[in-house]
Amino acid sequence: MAKIKIVDELYIQAGPQIGFLLSAKDEFSSVGNSGEEDILENYNKIDFSANIGLGYQFISGLNFGARYNIGLSNINNLPDSSSLKNQNGVFQFSVGFRF
């Protein structure tokens, strides 16, 4: 991630991100039947994305940030669904302290 200061306390962030899928489960429940099914094979294991964000760091070290993650990869791996495209999109908020 690149971090560019706009003014002393305010900054923007941008850059690539790679994600790795470790687990995917579907929980189901109906009358007299419930359980959990592993659906890992329905998704691609690697996801490439781009991030863009904005943050503010106080002189005291306290900082706040917001970022949006734009999925670039099709994460769908279902058979016979070449026309179906699924991508991740994530808002992230952070609070931190730098010392």
Stockholm file with secondary structure:
# STOCKHOLM 1.0

chainA/1-99         MAKIKIVDELYIQAGPQIGFLLSAKDEFSSVGNSGEEDILENYNKIDFSANIGLGYQFISGLNFGARYNIGLSNINNLPDSSSLKNQNGVFQFSVGFRF
#=GR chainA/1-99 SS CEEEESSSSEEEEEEEEEEECCCCEEEEEETTEEEEEECGGGBCSEEEEEEEEEEEECTTSEEEEEEEEEECSCCBCCTTCTTCCCCCEEEEEEEEECC
#=GC SS_cons        CEEEESSSSEEEEEEEEEEECCCCEEEEEETTEEEEEECGGGBCSEEEEEEEEEEEECTTSEEEEEEEEEECSCCBCCTTCTTCCCCCEEEEEEEEECC
//
